[in-house]
Amino acid sequence: MIKLLIVDDHEVIRDGLKKILASDPLLSVEGTASNAEEAIAFVSSVNVDVILLDISMPGRSGLDIIGEILRIQSTARIIMLTMHKEIQIAM
């Protein structure tokens, strides 16, 4: 079973992804977070395999917290979520 954390500041995105991913028997959505602080707190207490992480959030962005997340859970894999079309956002 692949354990997931969904991090996005939009509730409709979090809920939609959770519903879609929950239909796969190989995936388990362990939790959701609406901002960087909630995400850091979650990964500090719950081990996950994959983090779906929004690039743009109010306050600290997803890009800002990648290093901190990986210091806490070095084996976690991060998939960045974005609405931005510009490739430079992630470079």
C-alpha positions in Angstrom: 0.0 0.0 0.0 1.3 3.4 -1.0 0.6 6.0 1.8 -0.1 9.6 0.5 -0.3 13.1 1.9 -2.2 15.7 -0.1 -1.1 19.3 0.4 -3.0 22.1 -1.3 -4.6 25.4 -0.1 -7.8 24.7 -2.0 -10.2 22.4 -0.2 -12.0 21.4 -3.4 -8.6 20.2 -4.8 -7.7 18.3 -1.7 -11.1 16.7 -1.4 -11.3 15.8 -5.2 -7.8 14.2 -5.2 -8.6 12.3 -2.0 -11.8 10.9 -3.5 -10.1 9.9 -6.8 -7.1 8.4 -5.1 -9.2 6.5 -2.5 -10.8 4.5 -5.3 -7.4 2.7 -5.9 -6.9 -0.2 -3.5 -3.1 0.2 -3.7 -3.3 3.8 -2.4 -4.1 5.1 1.1 -4.6 8.8 1.7 -3.2 9.2 5.2 -4.1 12.9 5.4 -4.4 16.3 3.9 -2.9 19.7 4.7 -3.9 23.1 3.6 -0.6 24.9 4.1 3.1 24.4 4.7 2.9 24.4 8.5 0.3 21.7 8.5 2.3 19.6 6.0 5.5 19.9 8.1 3.5 18.9 11.2 2.0 15.9 9.5 5.2 14.5 8.1 6.8 15.0 11.5 4.3 12.5 13.0 3.1 10.2 10.2 5.2 8.3 7.7 4.1 8.6 4.1 5.5 7.3 0.8 4.3 10.1 -1.5 3.4 13.7 -1.0 1.3 15.6 -3.5 2.5 19.1 -2.9 1.1 22.4 -4.3 3.8 24.8 -5.5 1.8 27.9 -4.8 0.3 28.4 -1.3 -0.1 31.4 0.9 2.8 31.9 3.2 5.5 29.3 2.5 5.2 27.7 -0.9 5.6 24.1 -1.7 9.0 24.8 -3.2 10.1 26.4 0.1 9.4 23.3 2.2 10.8 20.5 0.0 14.1 20.4 1.8 12.5 20.5 5.2 10.2 17.7 4.3 13.0 15.5 3.0 15.1 16.2 6.1 12.2 14.8 8.2 11.3 11.9 5.8 14.2 11.3 3.4 12.5 8.4 1.7 9.3 10.3 0.8 8.7 11.1 -2.8 7.2 14.5 -3.8 5.0 15.2 -6.7 4.5 18.9 -7.3 1.1 20.2 -8.2 0.6 23.5 -10.1 -1.7 25.5 -12.2 1.2 27.4 -13.6 2.1 26.9 -17.2 5.6 28.4 -17.0 8.3 25.8 -16.8 10.6 28.2 -14.9 8.5 27.9 -11.8 10.0 24.5 -11.0 13.6 25.2 -12.1 
